[in-house]
């Protein structure tokens, strides 16, 4: 049943806001155009963590997905996040995403799973099967760190990737040992399930270990550079990949330094500095970036060669 071919760089798109906190759809279309212009971008992912999904209501999630899908125009697959503690609501969001033009939905483990649901397979299987079958749409799994309560065990993951409507996995288990094991599990599925790494703090290591792509919010900022790194790894040019990685290292360290909740605010600031967005507005309770952090960000962008010295 797996038909969607997910590979390459998959930017998790930020949701731009105006200063009045309304969605800036003009900026969103510019962001879509910017990422799609990169050779090596294989899909786009909207209304995920990077898109501040928790701050968007149902109608906004669907409208953001519709704008992305219409701008993409079928050139690459469009993924939309499904984020809810309610299975009934998750199904409705998946139906909305399909109606808006999404080709698949990325299913976040609901926070209620943190109380132990991920340690066995019954609830995760029920959750994903119900969404896929009731909404009639393919799924991308979301693998969290096993230590946070929302990461699926290897045994549970093996059962999830065996579901015929699972077309990929956003792999963010947070360490190379679990990543390598999950990669093996996905490759053993029939047919194999594409692995899109979200190991932003060890992106080169995870690419070198294998996988079909990168799914990251940083792709909203550095899609071209991530594509260069991935292309170098694919052709076996480790030194070329390392060169790109080292230029990006201060920037990715800045994006993903604690507190992690600020990572996407920092990315919006980067896009303002690069002239892509007019505003780095985020919806509360997220907060603006400090002046000191902005100075650190500017230096990292300059080191990466993205800003003039």
PyMOL commands that set and color helices and strands:
alter all, ss='L'
color gray80, all
select helices_A, chain A and resi 25-36+53-55+58-72+87-100+111-115+117-119+122-135+146-148+154-161+176-188+200-209+219-234+238-255+260-273+291-303
alter helices_A, ss='H'
color red, helices_A
select strands_A, chain A and resi 8-12+41-46+77-82+104-107+138-143+166-171+195-197+213-216
alter strands_A, ss='S'
color yellow, strands_A
deselect
rebuild
show_as cartoon
